[in-house]
Amino acid sequence: MSTPVIKASFVLDADGKPRGRSTGNYEILLQVDGAPEDAYRVVYELDDSYYDPRREATDPSTLFSEELTSYGDYVIQARVRTTDHTVLAKRSLFEALKEAHAGNNHPAILKALHDIQQN
């Protein structure tokens, strides 16, 4: 059985720049890769500063995708629910974004990564 891993990537506009407001809140897509085949729900636990820090995703065909905005780093938890147990995954938002955009030297991506890491 593989271990579920939280993935995160910036939602990009047509020019390849991270979408978001000028205030530094970036649009981000969360997913869980490697969920067990019988997984039917992922509950993401975000930072307590969110209005709704618990988000549920129920579509395995999208890798349990969830969109959010963020301006800074924190540890995301994902509780992957299966028919007979729950698997916990944890990961820094910055680390997940850095992995997703490794090798992309677009100045806007580099700035967004820096912004997330510093806040």
MODELLER restraints for C-alpha pairs under 7 A, 6 or more apart:
rsr = mdl.restraints
at = mdl.atoms
rsr.add(forms.Gaussian(group=physical.xy_distance, feature=features.Distance(at['CA:2:A'], at['CA:34:A']), mean=5.80, stdev=0.5))
rsr.add(forms.Gaussian(group=physical.xy_distance, feature=features.Distance(at['CA:3:A'], at['CA:34:A']), mean=6.02, stdev=0.5))
rsr.add(forms.Gaussian(group=physical.xy_distance, feature=features.Distance(at['CA:3:A'], at['CA:35:A']), mean=6.98, stdev=0.5))
rsr.add(forms.Gaussian(group=physical.xy_distance, feature=features.Distance(at['CA:4:A'], at['CA:32:A']), mean=6.18, stdev=0.5))
rsr.add(forms.Gaussian(group=physical.xy_distance, feature=features.Distance(at['CA:4:A'], at['CA:33:A']), mean=5.59, stdev=0.5))
rsr.add(forms.Gaussian(group=physical.xy_distance, feature=features.Distance(at['CA:4:A'], at['CA:34:A']), mean=4.49, stdev=0.5))
rsr.add(forms.Gaussian(group=physical.xy_distance, feature=features.Distance(at['CA:4:A'], at['CA:35:A']), mean=4.83, stdev=0.5))
rsr.add(forms.Gaussian(group=physical.xy_distance, feature=features.Distance(at['CA:4:A'], at['CA:89:A']), mean=6.31, stdev=0.5))
rsr.add(forms.Gaussian(group=physical.xy_distance, feature=features.Distance(at['CA:5:A'], at['CA:32:A']), mean=5.51, stdev=0.5))
rsr.add(forms.Gaussian(group=physical.xy_distance, feature=features.Distance(at['CA:5:A'], at['CA:33:A']), mean=5.23, stdev=0.5))
rsr.add(forms.Gaussian(group=physical.xy_distance, feature=features.Distance(at['CA:5:A'], at['CA:34:A']), mean=6.33, stdev=0.5))
rsr.add(forms.Gaussian(group=physical.xy_distance, feature=features.Distance(at['CA:5:A'], at['CA:89:A']), mean=6.26, stdev=0.5))
rsr.add(forms.Gaussian(group=physical.xy_distance, feature=features.Distance(at['CA:6:A'], at['CA:31:A']), mean=5.89, stdev=0.5))
rsr.add(forms.Gaussian(group=physical.xy_distance, feature=features.Distance(at['CA:6:A'], at['CA:32:A']), mean=4.65, stdev=0.5))
rsr.add(forms.Gaussian(group=physical.xy_distance, feature=features.Distance(at['CA:6:A'], at['CA:33:A']), mean=6.42, stdev=0.5))
rsr.add(forms.Gaussian(group=physical.xy_distance, feature=features.Distance(at['CA:6:A'], at['CA:89:A']), mean=6.73, stdev=0.5))
rsr.add(forms.Gaussian(group=physical.xy_distance, feature=features.Distance(at['CA:6:A'], at['CA:91:A']), mean=6.40, stdev=0.5))
rsr.add(forms.Gaussian(group=physical.xy_distance, feature=features.Distance(at['CA:7:A'], at['CA:30:A']), mean=5.73, stdev=0.5))
rsr.add(forms.Gaussian(group=physical.xy_distance, feature=features.Distance(at['CA:7:A'], at['CA:31:A']), mean=5.08, stdev=0.5))
rsr.add(forms.Gaussian(group=physical.xy_distance, feature=features.Distance(at['CA:7:A'], at['CA:32:A']), mean=5.85, stdev=0.5))
rsr.add(forms.Gaussian(group=physical.xy_distance, feature=features.Distance(at['CA:7:A'], at['CA:33:A']), mean=6.77, stdev=0.5))
rsr.add(forms.Gaussian(group=physical.xy_distance, feature=features.Distance(at['CA:7:A'], at['CA:96:A']), mean=5.46, stdev=0.5))
rsr.add(forms.Gaussian(group=physical.xy_distance, feature=features.Distance(at['CA:8:A'], at['CA:28:A']), mean=6.62, stdev=0.5))
rsr.add(forms.Gaussian(group=physical.xy_distance, feature=features.Distance(at['CA:8:A'], at['CA:29:A']), mean=5.54, stdev=0.5))
rsr.add(forms.Gaussian(group=physical.xy_distance, feature=features.Distance(at['CA:8:A'], at['CA:30:A']), mean=4.56, stdev=0.5))
rsr.add(forms.Gaussian(group=physical.xy_distance, feature=features.Distance(at['CA:8:A'], at['CA:31:A']), mean=6.35, stdev=0.5))
rsr.add(forms.Gaussian(group=physical.xy_distance, feature=features.Distance(at['CA:8:A'], at['CA:93:A']), mean=6.90, stdev=0.5))
rsr.add(forms.Gaussian(group=physical.xy_distance, feature=features.Distance(at['CA:8:A'], at['CA:96:A']), mean=5.18, stdev=0.5))
rsr.add(forms.Gaussian(group=physical.xy_distance, feature=features.Distance(at['CA:8:A'], at['CA:97:A']), mean=5.17, stdev=0.5))
rsr.add(forms.Gaussian(group=physical.xy_distance, feature=features.Distance(at['CA:8:A'], at['CA:100:A']), mean=6.67, stdev=0.5))
rsr.add(forms.Gaussian(group=physical.xy_distance, feature=features.Distance(at['CA:9:A'], at['CA:28:A']), mean=5.61, stdev=0.5))
rsr.add(forms.Gaussian(group=physical.xy_distance, feature=features.Distance(at['CA:9:A'], at['CA:29:A']), mean=5.39, stdev=0.5))
rsr.add(forms.Gaussian(group=physical.xy_distance, feature=features.Distance(at['CA:9:A'], at['CA:30:A']), mean=6.85, stdev=0.5))
rsr.add(forms.Gaussian(group=physical.xy_distance, feature=features.Distance(at['CA:9:A'], at['CA:97:A']), mean=5.23, stdev=0.5))
rsr.add(forms.Gaussian(group=physical.xy_distance, feature=features.Distance(at['CA:9:A'], at['CA:100:A']), mean=5.75, stdev=0.5))
rsr.add(forms.Gaussian(group=physical.xy_distance, feature=features.Distance(at['CA:10:A'], at['CA:18:A']), mean=5.57, stdev=0.5))
rsr.add(forms.Gaussian(group=physical.xy_distance, feature=features.Distance(at['CA:10:A'], at['CA:27:A']), mean=5.97, stdev=0.5))
rsr.add(forms.Gaussian(group=physical.xy_distance, feature=features.Distance(at['CA:10:A'], at['CA:28:A']), mean=4.54, stdev=0.5))
rsr.add(forms.Gaussian(group=physical.xy_distance, feature=features.Distance(at['CA:10:A'], at['CA:29:A']), mean=6.31, stdev=0.5))
rsr.add(forms.Gaussian(group=physical.xy_distance, feature=features.Distance(at['CA:11:A'], at['CA:18:A']), mean=5.64, stdev=0.5))
rsr.add(forms.Gaussian(group=physical.xy_distance, feature=features.Distance(at['CA:11:A'], at['CA:19:A']), mean=5.74, stdev=0.5))
rsr.add(forms.Gaussian(group=physical.xy_distance, feature=features.Distance(at['CA:11:A'], at['CA:27:A']), mean=5.49, stdev=0.5))
rsr.add(forms.Gaussian(group=physical.xy_distance, feature=features.Distance(at['CA:11:A'], at['CA:28:A']), mean=5.43, stdev=0.5))
rsr.add(forms.Gaussian(group=physical.xy_distance, feature=features.Distance(at['CA:11:A'], at['CA:29:A']), mean=6.42, stdev=0.5))
rsr.add(forms.Gaussian(group=physical.xy_distance, feature=features.Distance(at['CA:12:A'], at['CA:18:A']), mean=4.39, stdev=0.5))
rsr.add(forms.Gaussian(group=physical.xy_distance, feature=features.Distance(at['CA:12:A'], at['CA:19:A']), mean=5.33, stdev=0.5))
rsr.add(forms.Gaussian(group=physical.xy_distance, feature=features.Distance(at['CA:13:A'], at['CA:19:A']), mean=5.72, stdev=0.5))
rsr.add(forms.Gaussian(group=physical.xy_distance, feature=features.Distance(at['CA:17:A'], at['CA:108:A']), mean=5.57, stdev=0.5))
rsr.add(forms.Gaussian(group=physical.xy_distance, feature=features.Distance(at['CA:17:A'], at['CA:109:A']), mean=6.42, stdev=0.5))
rsr.add(forms.Gaussian(group=physical.xy_distance, feature=features.Distance(at['CA:18:A'], at['CA:26:A']), mean=6.57, stdev=0.5))
rsr.add(forms.Gaussian(group=physical.xy_distance, feature=features.Distance(at['CA:18:A'], at['CA:108:A']), mean=6.82, stdev=0.5))
rsr.add(forms.Gaussian(group=physical.xy_distance, feature=features.Distance(at['CA:18:A'], at['CA:109:A']), mean=6.47, stdev=0.5))
rsr.add(forms.Gaussian(group=physical.xy_distance, feature=features.Distance(at['CA:19:A'], at['CA:26:A']), mean=5.93, stdev=0.5))
rsr.add(forms.Gaussian(group=physical.xy_distance, feature=features.Distance(at['CA:19:A'], at['CA:27:A']), mean=5.57, stdev=0.5))
rsr.add(forms.Gaussian(group=physical.xy_distance, feature=features.Distance(at['CA:20:A'], at['CA:26:A']), mean=4.34, stdev=0.5))
rsr.add(forms.Gaussian(group=physical.xy_distance, feature=features.Distance(at['CA:20:A'], at['CA:27:A']), mean=5.34, stdev=0.5))
rsr.add(forms.Gaussian(group=physical.xy_distance, feature=features.Distance(at['CA:24:A'], at['CA:71:A']), mean=5.52, stdev=0.5))
rsr.add(forms.Gaussian(group=physical.xy_distance, feature=features.Distance(at['CA:25:A'], at['CA:69:A']), mean=5.71, stdev=0.5))
rsr.add(forms.Gaussian(group=physical.xy_distance, feature=features.Distance(at['CA:25:A'], at['CA:70:A']), mean=4.96, stdev=0.5))
rsr.add(forms.Gaussian(group=physical.xy_distance, feature=features.Distance(at['CA:25:A'], at['CA:71:A']), mean=4.45, stdev=0.5))
rsr.add(forms.Gaussian(group=physical.xy_distance, feature=features.Distance(at['CA:26:A'], at['CA:69:A']), mean=5.17, stdev=0.5))
rsr.add(forms.Gaussian(group=physical.xy_distance, feature=features.Distance(at['CA:26:A'], at['CA:70:A']), mean=5.36, stdev=0.5))
rsr.add(forms.Gaussian(group=physical.xy_distance, feature=features.Distance(at['CA:26:A'], at['CA:71:A']), mean=6.11, stdev=0.5))
rsr.add(forms.Gaussian(group=physical.xy_distance, feature=features.Distance(at['CA:27:A'], at['CA:68:A']), mean=5.84, stdev=0.5))
rsr.add(forms.Gaussian(group=physical.xy_distance, feature=features.Distance(at['CA:27:A'], at['CA:69:A']), mean=4.46, stdev=0.5))
rsr.add(forms.Gaussian(group=physical.xy_distance, feature=features.Distance(at['CA:27:A'], at['CA:70:A']), mean=6.79, stdev=0.5))
rsr.add(forms.Gaussian(group=physical.xy_distance, feature=features.Distance(at['CA:28:A'], at['CA:67:A']), mean=5.68, stdev=0.5))
rsr.add(forms.Gaussian(group=physical.xy_distance, feature=features.Distance(at['CA:28:A'], at['CA:68:A']), mean=5.39, stdev=0.5))
rsr.add(forms.Gaussian(group=physical.xy_distance, feature=features.Distance(at['CA:28:A'], at['CA:69:A']), mean=5.71, stdev=0.5))
rsr.add(forms.Gaussian(group=physical.xy_distance, feature=features.Distance(at['CA:29:A'], at['CA:65:A']), mean=6.60, stdev=0.5))
rsr.add(forms.Gaussian(group=physical.xy_distance, feature=features.Distance(at['CA:29:A'], at['CA:66:A']), mean=5.78, stdev=0.5))
rsr.add(forms.Gaussian(group=physical.xy_distance, feature=features.Distance(at['CA:29:A'], at['CA:67:A']), mean=4.57, stdev=0.5))
rsr.add(forms.Gaussian(group=physical.xy_distance, feature=features.Distance(at['CA:29:A'], at['CA:68:A']), mean=6.56, stdev=0.5))
rsr.add(forms.Gaussian(group=physical.xy_distance, feature=features.Distance(at['CA:30:A'], at['CA:65:A']), mean=5.49, stdev=0.5))
rsr.add(forms.Gaussian(group=physical.xy_distance, feature=features.Distance(at['CA:30:A'], at['CA:66:A']), mean=5.14, stdev=0.5))
rsr.add(forms.Gaussian(group=physical.xy_distance, feature=features.Distance(at['CA:30:A'], at['CA:67:A']), mean=6.19, stdev=0.5))
rsr.add(forms.Gaussian(group=physical.xy_distance, feature=features.Distance(at['CA:31:A'], at['CA:63:A']), mean=5.33, stdev=0.5))
rsr.add(forms.Gaussian(group=physical.xy_distance, feature=features.Distance(at['CA:31:A'], at['CA:64:A']), mean=5.49, stdev=0.5))
rsr.add(forms.Gaussian(group=physical.xy_distance, feature=features.Distance(at['CA:31:A'], at['CA:65:A']), mean=4.61, stdev=0.5))
rsr.add(forms.Gaussian(group=physical.xy_distance, feature=features.Distance(at['CA:31:A'], at['CA:66:A']), mean=6.61, stdev=0.5))
rsr.add(forms.Gaussian(group=physical.xy_distance, feature=features.Distance(at['CA:32:A'], at['CA:63:A']), mean=5.45, stdev=0.5))
rsr.add(forms.Gaussian(group=physical.xy_distance, feature=features.Distance(at['CA:32:A'], at['CA:64:A']), mean=6.12, stdev=0.5))
rsr.add(forms.Gaussian(group=physical.xy_distance, feature=features.Distance(at['CA:33:A'], at['CA:63:A']), mean=6.20, stdev=0.5))
rsr.add(forms.Gaussian(group=physical.xy_distance, feature=features.Distance(at['CA:38:A'], at['CA:82:A']), mean=5.32, stdev=0.5))
rsr.add(forms.Gaussian(group=physical.xy_distance, feature=features.Distance(at['CA:38:A'], at['CA:83:A']), mean=6.18, stdev=0.5))
rsr.add(forms.Gaussian(group=physical.xy_distance, feature=features.Distance(at['CA:39:A'], at['CA:80:A']), mean=6.52, stdev=0.5))
rsr.add(forms.Gaussian(group=physical.xy_distance, feature=features.Distance(at['CA:39:A'], at['CA:81:A']), mean=5.49, stdev=0.5))
rsr.add(forms.Gaussian(group=physical.xy_distance, feature=features.Distance(at['CA:39:A'], at['CA:82:A']), mean=4.09, stdev=0.5))
rsr.add(forms.Gaussian(group=physical.xy_distance, feature=features.Distance(at['CA:39:A'], at['CA:83:A']), mean=6.84, stdev=0.5))
rsr.add(forms.Gaussian(group=physical.xy_distance, feature=features.Distance(at['CA:40:A'], at['CA:58:A']), mean=5.88, stdev=0.5))
rsr.add(forms.Gaussian(group=physical.xy_distance, feature=features.Distance(at['CA:40:A'], at['CA:60:A']), mean=6.82, stdev=0.5))
rsr.add(forms.Gaussian(group=physical.xy_distance, feature=features.Distance(at['CA:40:A'], at['CA:81:A']), mean=6.07, stdev=0.5))
rsr.add(forms.Gaussian(group=physical.xy_distance, feature=features.Distance(at['CA:40:A'], at['CA:82:A']), mean=5.81, stdev=0.5))
rsr.add(forms.Gaussian(group=physical.xy_distance, feature=features.Distance(at['CA:41:A'], at['CA:56:A']), mean=6.87, stdev=0.5))
rsr.add(forms.Gaussian(group=physical.xy_distance, feature=features.Distance(at['CA:41:A'], at['CA:57:A']), mean=5.78, stdev=0.5))
rsr.add(forms.Gaussian(group=physical.xy_distance, feature=features.Distance(at['CA:41:A'], at['CA:58:A']), mean=4.55, stdev=0.5))
rsr.add(forms.Gaussian(group=physical.xy_distance, feature=features.Distance(at['CA:41:A'], at['CA:80:A']), mean=6.08, stdev=0.5))
rsr.add(forms.Gaussian(group=physical.xy_distance, feature=features.Distance(at['CA:41:A'], at['CA:81:A']), mean=5.20, stdev=0.5))
rsr.add(forms.Gaussian(group=physical.xy_distance, feature=features.Distance(at['CA:42:A'], at['CA:56:A']), mean=5.71, stdev=0.5))
rsr.add(forms.Gaussian(group=physical.xy_distance, feature=features.Distance(at['CA:42:A'], at['CA:57:A']), mean=5.29, stdev=0.5))
rsr.add(forms.Gaussian(group=physical.xy_distance, feature=features.Distance(at['CA:42:A'], at['CA:58:A']), mean=6.49, stdev=0.5))
rsr.add(forms.Gaussian(group=physical.xy_distance, feature=features.Distance(at['CA:42:A'], at['CA:64:A']), mean=6.41, stdev=0.5))
rsr.add(forms.Gaussian(group=physical.xy_distance, feature=features.Distance(at['CA:42:A'], at['CA:78:A']), mean=6.22, stdev=0.5))
rsr.add(forms.Gaussian(group=physical.xy_distance, feature=features.Distance(at['CA:42:A'], at['CA:79:A']), mean=5.48, stdev=0.5))
rsr.add(forms.Gaussian(group=physical.xy_distance, feature=features.Distance(at['CA:42:A'], at['CA:80:A']), mean=4.52, stdev=0.5))
rsr.add(forms.Gaussian(group=physical.xy_distance, feature=features.Distance(at['CA:42:A'], at['CA:81:A']), mean=6.02, stdev=0.5))
rsr.add(forms.Gaussian(group=physical.xy_distance, feature=features.Distance(at['CA:43:A'], at['CA:54:A']), mean=6.57, stdev=0.5))
rsr.add(forms.Gaussian(group=physical.xy_distance, feature=features.Distance(at['CA:43:A'], at['CA:55:A']), mean=5.60, stdev=0.5))
rsr.add(forms.Gaussian(group=physical.xy_distance, feature=features.Distance(at['CA:43:A'], at['CA:56:A']), mean=4.50, stdev=0.5))
rsr.add(forms.Gaussian(group=physical.xy_distance, feature=features.Distance(at['CA:43:A'], at['CA:57:A']), mean=6.51, stdev=0.5))
rsr.add(forms.Gaussian(group=physical.xy_distance, feature=features.Distance(at['CA:43:A'], at['CA:78:A']), mean=5.53, stdev=0.5))
rsr.add(forms.Gaussian(group=physical.xy_distance, feature=features.Distance(at['CA:43:A'], at['CA:79:A']), mean=5.06, stdev=0.5))
rsr.add(forms.Gaussian(group=physical.xy_distance, feature=features.Distance(at['CA:43:A'], at['CA:80:A']), mean=6.62, stdev=0.5))
rsr.add(forms.Gaussian(group=physical.xy_distance, feature=features.Distance(at['CA:44:A'], at['CA:54:A']), mean=5.65, stdev=0.5))
rsr.add(forms.Gaussian(group=physical.xy_distance, feature=features.Distance(at['CA:44:A'], at['CA:55:A']), mean=5.09, stdev=0.5))
rsr.add(forms.Gaussian(group=physical.xy_distance, feature=features.Distance(at['CA:44:A'], at['CA:56:A']), mean=6.25, stdev=0.5))
rsr.add(forms.Gaussian(group=physical.xy_distance, feature=features.Distance(at['CA:44:A'], at['CA:76:A']), mean=6.96, stdev=0.5))
rsr.add(forms.Gaussian(group=physical.xy_distance, feature=features.Distance(at['CA:44:A'], at['CA:77:A']), mean=5.70, stdev=0.5))
rsr.add(forms.Gaussian(group=physical.xy_distance, feature=features.Distance(at['CA:44:A'], at['CA:78:A']), mean=4.45, stdev=0.5))
rsr.add(forms.Gaussian(group=physical.xy_distance, feature=features.Distance(at['CA:44:A'], at['CA:79:A']), mean=6.46, stdev=0.5))
rsr.add(forms.Gaussian(group=physical.xy_distance, feature=features.Distance(at['CA:45:A'], at['CA:53:A']), mean=5.75, stdev=0.5))
rsr.add(forms.Gaussian(group=physical.xy_distance, feature=features.Distance(at['CA:45:A'], at['CA:54:A']), mean=4.79, stdev=0.5))
rsr.add(forms.Gaussian(group=physical.xy_distance, feature=features.Distance(at['CA:45:A'], at['CA:55:A']), mean=6.67, stdev=0.5))
rsr.add(forms.Gaussian(group=physical.xy_distance, feature=features.Distance(at['CA:45:A'], at['CA:76:A']), mean=5.94, stdev=0.5))
rsr.add(forms.Gaussian(group=physical.xy_distance, feature=features.Distance(at['CA:45:A'], at['CA:77:A']), mean=5.03, stdev=0.5))
rsr.add(forms.Gaussian(group=physical.xy_distance, feature=features.Distance(at['CA:45:A'], at['CA:78:A']), mean=6.19, stdev=0.5))
rsr.add(forms.Gaussian(group=physical.xy_distance, feature=features.Distance(at['CA:46:A'], at['CA:53:A']), mean=4.76, stdev=0.5))
rsr.add(forms.Gaussian(group=physical.xy_distance, feature=features.Distance(at['CA:46:A'], at['CA:54:A']), mean=6.28, stdev=0.5))
rsr.add(forms.Gaussian(group=physical.xy_distance, feature=features.Distance(at['CA:46:A'], at['CA:76:A']), mean=5.35, stdev=0.5))
rsr.add(forms.Gaussian(group=physical.xy_distance, feature=features.Distance(at['CA:46:A'], at['CA:77:A']), mean=6.85, stdev=0.5))
rsr.add(forms.Gaussian(group=physical.xy_distance, feature=features.Distance(at['CA:47:A'], at['CA:53:A']), mean=6.06, stdev=0.5))
rsr.add(forms.Gaussian(group=physical.xy_distance, feature=features.Distance(at['CA:47:A'], at['CA:74:A']), mean=6.51, stdev=0.5))
rsr.add(forms.Gaussian(group=physical.xy_distance, feature=features.Distance(at['CA:57:A'], at['CA:64:A']), mean=5.05, stdev=0.5))
rsr.add(forms.Gaussian(group=physical.xy_distance, feature=features.Distance(at['CA:57:A'], at['CA:65:A']), mean=6.34, stdev=0.5))
rsr.add(forms.Gaussian(group=physical.xy_distance, feature=features.Distance(at['CA:57:A'], at['CA:66:A']), mean=6.39, stdev=0.5))
rsr.add(forms.Gaussian(group=physical.xy_distance, feature=features.Distance(at['CA:58:A'], at['CA:64:A']), mean=5.88, stdev=0.5))
rsr.add(forms.Gaussian(group=physical.xy_distance, feature=features.Distance(at['CA:71:A'], at['CA:115:A']), mean=6.85, stdev=0.5))
rsr.add(forms.Gaussian(group=physical.xy_distance, feature=features.Distance(at['CA:71:A'], at['CA:116:A']), mean=5.53, stdev=0.5))
rsr.add(forms.Gaussian(group=physical.xy_distance, feature=features.Distance(at['CA:71:A'], at['CA:119:A']), mean=6.65, stdev=0.5))
rsr.add(forms.Gaussian(group=physical.xy_distance, feature=features.Distance(at['CA:72:A'], at['CA:115:A']), mean=6.79, stdev=0.5))
rsr.add(forms.Gaussian(group=physical.xy_distance, feature=features.Distance(at['CA:72:A'], at['CA:116:A']), mean=4.10, stdev=0.5))
rsr.add(forms.Gaussian(group=physical.xy_distance, feature=features.Distance(at['CA:72:A'], at['CA:117:A']), mean=6.29, stdev=0.5))
rsr.add(forms.Gaussian(group=physical.xy_distance, feature=features.Distance(at['CA:72:A'], at['CA:118:A']), mean=6.86, stdev=0.5))
rsr.add(forms.Gaussian(group=physical.xy_distance, feature=features.Distance(at['CA:72:A'], at['CA:119:A']), mean=4.25, stdev=0.5))
rsr.add(forms.Gaussian(group=physical.xy_distance, feature=features.Distance(at['CA:73:A'], at['CA:92:A']), mean=6.71, stdev=0.5))
rsr.add(forms.Gaussian(group=physical.xy_distance, feature=features.Distance(at['CA:73:A'], at['CA:93:A']), mean=5.46, stdev=0.5))
rsr.add(forms.Gaussian(group=physical.xy_distance, feature=features.Distance(at['CA:73:A'], at['CA:94:A']), mean=5.52, stdev=0.5))
rsr.add(forms.Gaussian(group=physical.xy_distance, feature=features.Distance(at['CA:73:A'], at['CA:116:A']), mean=5.35, stdev=0.5))
rsr.add(forms.Gaussian(group=physical.xy_distance, feature=features.Distance(at['CA:73:A'], at['CA:117:A']), mean=5.67, stdev=0.5))
rsr.add(forms.Gaussian(group=physical.xy_distance, feature=features.Distance(at['CA:73:A'], at['CA:119:A']), mean=6.07, stdev=0.5))
rsr.add(forms.Gaussian(group=physical.xy_distance, feature=features.Distance(at['CA:74:A'], at['CA:92:A']), mean=5.64, stdev=0.5))
rsr.add(forms.Gaussian(group=physical.xy_distance, feature=features.Distance(at['CA:74:A'], at['CA:93:A']), mean=5.82, stdev=0.5))
rsr.add(forms.Gaussian(group=physical.xy_distance, feature=features.Distance(at['CA:75:A'], at['CA:90:A']), mean=6.57, stdev=0.5))
rsr.add(forms.Gaussian(group=physical.xy_distance, feature=features.Distance(at['CA:75:A'], at['CA:91:A']), mean=5.37, stdev=0.5))
rsr.add(forms.Gaussian(group=physical.xy_distance, feature=features.Distance(at['CA:75:A'], at['CA:92:A']), mean=4.31, stdev=0.5))
rsr.add(forms.Gaussian(group=physical.xy_distance, feature=features.Distance(at['CA:75:A'], at['CA:93:A']), mean=6.10, stdev=0.5))
rsr.add(forms.Gaussian(group=physical.xy_distance, feature=features.Distance(at['CA:76:A'], at['CA:90:A']), mean=5.59, stdev=0.5))
rsr.add(forms.Gaussian(group=physical.xy_distance, feature=features.Distance(at['CA:76:A'], at['CA:91:A']), mean=5.41, stdev=0.5))
rsr.add(forms.Gaussian(group=physical.xy_distance, feature=features.Distance(at['CA:76:A'], at['CA:92:A']), mean=6.09, stdev=0.5))
rsr.add(forms.Gaussian(group=physical.xy_distance, feature=features.Distance(at['CA:76:A'], at['CA:93:A']), mean=6.44, stdev=0.5))
rsr.add(forms.Gaussian(group=physical.xy_distance, feature=features.Distance(at['CA:77:A'], at['CA:88:A']), mean=6.98, stdev=0.5))
rsr.add(forms.Gaussian(group=physical.xy_distance, feature=features.Distance(at['CA:77:A'], at['CA:89:A']), mean=5.66, stdev=0.5))
rsr.add(forms.Gaussian(group=physical.xy_distance, feature=features.Distance(at['CA:77:A'], at['CA:90:A']), mean=4.42, stdev=0.5))
rsr.add(forms.Gaussian(group=physical.xy_distance, feature=features.Distance(at['CA:77:A'], at['CA:91:A']), mean=6.67, stdev=0.5))
rsr.add(forms.Gaussian(group=physical.xy_distance, feature=features.Distance(at['CA:78:A'], at['CA:88:A']), mean=5.79, stdev=0.5))
rsr.add(forms.Gaussian(group=physical.xy_distance, feature=features.Distance(at['CA:78:A'], at['CA:89:A']), mean=5.11, stdev=0.5))
rsr.add(forms.Gaussian(group=physical.xy_distance, feature=features.Distance(at['CA:78:A'], at['CA:90:A']), mean=6.35, stdev=0.5))
rsr.add(forms.Gaussian(group=physical.xy_distance, feature=features.Distance(at['CA:79:A'], at['CA:86:A']), mean=6.28, stdev=0.5))
rsr.add(forms.Gaussian(group=physical.xy_distance, feature=features.Distance(at['CA:79:A'], at['CA:87:A']), mean=5.75, stdev=0.5))
rsr.add(forms.Gaussian(group=physical.xy_distance, feature=features.Distance(at['CA:79:A'], at['CA:88:A']), mean=4.71, stdev=0.5))
rsr.add(forms.Gaussian(group=physical.xy_distance, feature=features.Distance(at['CA:79:A'], at['CA:89:A']), mean=6.52, stdev=0.5))
rsr.add(forms.Gaussian(group=physical.xy_distance, feature=features.Distance(at['CA:80:A'], at['CA:86:A']), mean=5.44, stdev=0.5))
rsr.add(forms.Gaussian(group=physical.xy_distance, feature=features.Distance(at['CA:80:A'], at['CA:87:A']), mean=5.01, stdev=0.5))
rsr.add(forms.Gaussian(group=physical.xy_distance, feature=features.Distance(at['CA:80:A'], at['CA:88:A']), mean=6.23, stdev=0.5))
rsr.add(forms.Gaussian(group=physical.xy_distance, feature=features.Distance(at['CA:81:A'], at['CA:87:A']), mean=6.59, stdev=0.5))
rsr.add(forms.Gaussian(group=physical.xy_distance, feature=features.Distance(at['CA:94:A'], at['CA:113:A']), mean=6.99, stdev=0.5))
rsr.add(forms.Gaussian(group=physical.xy_distance, feature=features.Distance(at['CA:94:A'], at['CA:116:A']), mean=6.26, stdev=0.5))
rsr.add(forms.Gaussian(group=physical.xy_distance, feature=features.Distance(at['CA:94:A'], at['CA:117:A']), mean=5.87, stdev=0.5))
rsr.add(forms.Gaussian(group=physical.xy_distance, feature=features.Distance(at['CA:98:A'], at['CA:113:A']), mean=6.86, stdev=0.5))
